[in-house]
């Protein structure tokens, strides 16, 4: 019974010493082994004469800083936006669709205004003049004028209220 207590005390002291030691606190690996007398040893270097068990210790210290490192889950959470819930995704989709409808409505309203304006210019006038590609002032023939009037009326009937 005394041997077990001594062994436990030695293990605890060795662990405390290993944690308190500056070099082993910075180590990313801790090695432990039991010698021939049954004493458990902890070190940042493996032993040549005994069986070695390697223990991985998560890095909680960033060398060169005083701050403790954040767990990787917190770092990942900060770097990425949290995933959106189904309700949030639906709200964003509806808002996008609403904005697209608003833009389409504004474009249709603008096109209706253009067609109405052109119709007002061409319908009562028998003579319509325009500037062609070469920059000359040319009179539009009646067939072209009637074609544009029909096009404007069709567009207004179909798209404008």
C-alpha positions, 0 to 999 in steps of 0.5 A, a space after each residue: 500500500 505504501 508503495 502505491 502511495 509513493 508511486 502516486 506521489 512521485 507521478 504527481 510530482 513528476 507531472 507538476 515538475 514537467 508542467 512547471 518546467 519552461 521548456 517542457 511547457 512549450 513542447 508539443 509532445 510529452 513522453 512518458 515511460 516507467 523505469 525498472 524500479 516502477 517509477 513513471 517519468 515524463 519528459 519532452 525527450 524519449 528515453 532510449 532504455 525503456 518503453 516509450 509512450 508518446 502523448 500528444 498535447 494540443 498546442 495552447 500557447 503561441 510562441 512569441 506571445 503572452 496570449 493563449 491560443 484560441 481553440 481551433 473551433 473558435 478560430 474557425 467560427 470567427 473566420 467563417 460566417 455561421 451557417 444560415 438557418 432555413 428561415 434565414 435562407 428563405 428570407 434572403 431568397 425572398 428579399 432578392 426576388 423582391 428586389 429583382 421584381 422591383 428592378 424589372 418593374 422600374 425597367 418596364 415603367 421606363 420602357 413604357 414611357 419611351 414607347 408612349 413618348 414615341 407614339 405621341 411624336 409619330 401618331 398625329 404627325 404625317 411627316 417624321 424626320 430623324 437623323 440617320 447613321 451618316 448624320 443626315 436629316 431624313 424624312 421617315 416614309 409612311 410605312 416605317 412610321 405606321 410600323 413603329 406606331 403599331 410596335 408602340 401600341 402593341 408594346 403598351 397594350 402588352 406591358 403597360 397599364 
